């Protein structure tokens, strides 16, 4: 179901939360053809100028619930801390057939479903921060009530953030969160540490920062554009007994190198994700 066909839905798309991630989705939907008139935005912190711009396009911004047609889908793009209040509020909007898609970190399908009318199809997802510029990736897991049409609708709505990967075991969401949800922070730390190492080697700090930033961004783009496995790309840039090989000898140490350290980091993030879900 391409975004352009969303106008054929039985009801509007209701976006709850129009922050960075929610706002990115909304922008993507409108750019790719979702009629503004089929869009409802609910956010008590919505800036007046943003609300006015949406209304001018034909969308509804924070309308009375009585003025909202039965939604085809409700997208929950809010912080997990406010989930109980938000779910209690939007419950009144859910009708038979309404699909609920959550991008709230750590909130399980059971937590969401128990706060909504019995029989509500729910998709739990975890996007990452590059999604805000359409360069992210989202992992999605459905409950048993989500059919093929619901999956296609979810794909259409989330594709504006980047690719969508489906899993069937919700237990894998903690590991997915540790890898892709938290992963951008690891990459940012790499760029930060690389810049610091460059400065320690004698480069001017501002130059080291620019080199590190461009190197990390360029390497990521190369991997994404070519589809070549990361290991192959690493081998391609490593000449025998060269400078890269000398550095990789340290980074690939089997005990204290980058691999074992990152494994420990992902394990720690996975544990913490499980703790936050309870």
C-alpha positions in Angstrom: 0.0 0.0 0.0 2.0 3.1 -1.2 1.6 6.3 0.7 -0.3 7.8 -2.3 -3.1 5.3 -1.8 -3.6 6.2 1.9 -6.4 8.5 0.9 -8.5 5.4 0.2 -8.5 4.4 3.9 -11.8 4.2 5.7 -10.8 7.0 8.1 -8.1 9.5 8.9 -4.5 9.0 10.1 -4.3 10.3 13.7 -0.8 11.3 14.8 -0.4 11.6 18.6 2.8 13.5 19.2 4.4 15.8 16.6 7.9 16.1 18.0 11.1 15.3 16.0 10.1 11.7 15.1 6.3 12.4 14.7 7.0 15.6 12.8 9.3 13.8 10.5 6.7 11.2 9.7 4.0 13.8 9.2 6.2 15.8 6.8 7.0 12.6 4.9 3.3 11.6 4.6 2.3 15.0 3.3 5.2 15.2 0.8 4.4 11.7 -0.5 0.8 12.3 -1.1 -1.3 11.7 2.0 -4.0 14.4 1.8 -3.8 16.8 4.7 -7.5 16.5 5.1 -7.0 12.9 6.1 -4.6 13.9 8.8 -5.3 14.7 12.5 -2.5 15.8 14.8 -2.9 15.6 18.6 -0.2 17.3 20.6 -0.7 19.7 23.5 2.8 21.2 22.8 2.2 21.9 19.2 3.5 25.3 18.3 0.8 27.7 17.2 2.5 28.5 13.9 2.7 24.8 13.1 -0.9 24.2 14.1 -2.0 27.1 11.9 0.1 25.8 8.9 -1.5 22.4 9.3 -5.0 23.8 9.5 -4.3 26.0 6.4 -3.5 22.8 4.5 -6.7 21.2 5.6 -5.5 19.1 8.4 -7.0 19.0 11.9 -4.7 20.1 14.8 -5.9 19.4 18.3 -9.6 19.3 17.4 -12.3 18.2 19.8 -12.6 14.4 19.8 -16.2 14.7 18.7 -14.9 16.2 15.4 -12.6 13.3 14.6 -13.9 10.7 12.2 -13.3 7.1 13.3 -9.5 6.7 12.6 -8.1 4.1 10.3 -4.8 4.2 12.2 -3.5 6.0 15.3 0.3 6.5 15.5 1.6 7.0 19.0 4.8 9.1 18.7 5.1 10.2 22.3 7.6 9.6 25.2 7.1 6.3 27.0 6.7 8.2 30.3 3.4 9.7 29.2 2.1 6.5 27.8 -0.5 5.8 30.5 -2.1 9.2 30.2 -2.0 9.2 26.4 -3.4 5.7 26.0 -6.3 6.5 28.4 -7.0 9.6 26.3 -6.9 8.1 22.9 -8.8 5.0 23.9 -12.0 6.9 23.1 -10.9 7.3 19.5 -10.3 3.6 18.9 -13.1 1.8 16.9 -13.3 -1.7 15.6 -10.7 -2.0 12.8 -8.5 0.9 14.0 -4.8 0.0 13.8 -2.6 1.4 16.5 1.1 1.8 15.7 3.4 2.7 18.6 6.9 4.1 18.4 7.2 4.4 22.2 10.4 2.9 23.4 10.1 0.1 25.9 6.3 -0.1 26.0 5.2 -3.6 25.2 2.4 -4.8 23.0 0.5 -6.1 26.1 1.0 -2.8 27.9 -0.5 -0.9 24.9 -3.3 -3.5 24.2 -4.5 -3.7 27.8 -5.1 0.1 27.8 -7.2 -0.1 24.6 -10.5 -1.7 23.7 -10.3 -5.5 23.5 -9.4 -6.8 20.0 -7.3 -3.7 18.9 -4.6 -4.6 16.4 -1.3 -3.2 17.7 2.1 -2.8 16.0 5.1 -2.0 18.3 8.0 -0.4 16.6 11.4 1.0 17.4 12.9 3.6 14.9 16.2 5.3 15.5 17.2 8.9 15.4 18.5 9.1 11.8 14.8 8.4 10.9 14.2 12.1 11.6 16.0 12.8 8.3 14.6 9.8 6.5 17.8 7.8 6.9 16.8 5.6 9.8 15.6 2.0 10.1 12.6 0.7 12.1 12.0 -2.7 13.6 8.3 -3.7 13.9 6.5 -6.5 15.7 2.7 -7.0 15.4 0.2 -8.7 17.7 -1.8 -11.6 16.3 -4.7 -9.2 15.3 -2.6 -7.4 12.7 -3.4 -8.7 9.2 -1.6 -8.3 5.9 -3.3 -5.0 5.2 -2.3 -3.7 8.6 1.3 -4.6 7.9 1.2 -2.9 4.5 -0.3 0.2 6.1 2.4 0.2 8.8 5.1 -0.1 6.0 3.6 2.8 4.2 3.5 5.1 7.2 6.9 4.2 8.5 8.7 4.0 5.1 9.1 7.8 5.2 11.6 7.2 8.1 13.6 4.6 6.2 13.4 0.8 5.8 11.1 -1.3 8.0 12.2 -4.7 9.3 9.6 -7.1 10.7 10.1 -9.6 13.5 7.6 -12.0 14.9 9.1 -12.5 18.4 8.7 -9.4 20.6 11.4 -10.7 22.8 13.9 -9.6 20.1 12.9 -6.0 20.5 15.3 -5.5 23.4 18.3 -6.6 21.2 17.0 -4.6 18.3 16.8 -1.6 20.6 20.3 -2.2 21.7 21.6 -2.4 18.1 19.7 0.0 16.0 17.8 2.1 18.6 20.8 3.0 20.7 23.3 2.3 17.9 23.5 5.9 16.6 25.0 6.9 19.9 27.8 4.3 19.4 28.6 5.8 16.0 28.6 9.3 17.4 30.9 8.2 20.1 33.2 6.7 17.5 33.3 10.0 15.6 34.0 11.8 18.9 36.7 9.4 20.0 38.3 9.5 16.5 38.4 13.3 16.6 40.0 13.2 20.0 42.6 10.6 18.9 43.4 12.8 15.8 44.0 15.8 18.1 46.2 13.7 20.4 48.2 12.7 17.3 48.9 16.4 16.6 46.1 17.6 14.3 44.3 20.9 15.1 41.2 20.0 17.0 38.8 21.6 14.6 40.4 19.8 11.6 40.4 16.4 13.5 36.7 17.0 14.2 35.9 17.7 10.5 37.9 14.7 9.3 36.3 12.3 11.8 32.8 13.5 11.1 33.2 13.2 7.3 35.0 9.9 7.5 32.2 8.3 9.6 29.4 9.8 7.5 31.2 8.8 4.2 31.9 5.3 5.3 28.3 4.8 6.4 27.0 6.2 3.1 29.4 3.9 1.1 28.2 0.8 3.0 24.6 1.8 2.5 24.9 2.7 -1.2 27.0 -0.3 -2.3 25.3 -3.0 -0.1 28.7 -4.5 0.3 29.2 -6.4 3.6 31.0 -4.3 6.2 33.7 -7.0 6.6 34.5 -6.8 2.8 34.7 -3.1 2.9 37.1 -3.2 5.8 39.3 -5.7 4.0 39.2 -3.6 0.8 40.7 -0.6 2.6 43.3 -2.6 4.5 46.6 -3.1 2.8 48.9 -5.8 4.2 51.3 -4.4 6.7 50.0 -0.9 6.1 48.8 1.8 8.4 45.2 0.6 8.5 46.4 -2.9 9.4 48.5 -1.5 12.2 45.4 0.2 13.7 43.1 -2.8 13.2 45.6 -5.0 15.1 44.7 -3.0 18.1 41.0 -2.5 17.4 40.5 -6.2 16.6 42.2 -7.6 19.6 40.2 -10.7 20.7 40.2 -9.7 24.4 40.0 -5.9 24.7 39.4 -4.8 21.2 36.4 -3.1 19.6 34.4 -6.3 18.9 34.4 -7.7 22.5 33.8 -4.2 23.9 30.8 -3.5 21.6 29.4 -7.0 22.4 29.5 -6.1 26.1 27.9 -2.7 25.3 25.0 -4.3 23.4 24.5 -6.8 26.1 24.2 -4.0 28.7 21.8 -2.1 26.5 19.7 -5.2 26.0 19.5 -5.9 29.7 18.5 -2.3 30.4 15.8 -2.4 27.8 14.3 -5.5 29.5 14.4 -3.8 32.8 12.6 -0.7 31.5 9.9 -2.8 30.1 8.8 -4.0 33.5 
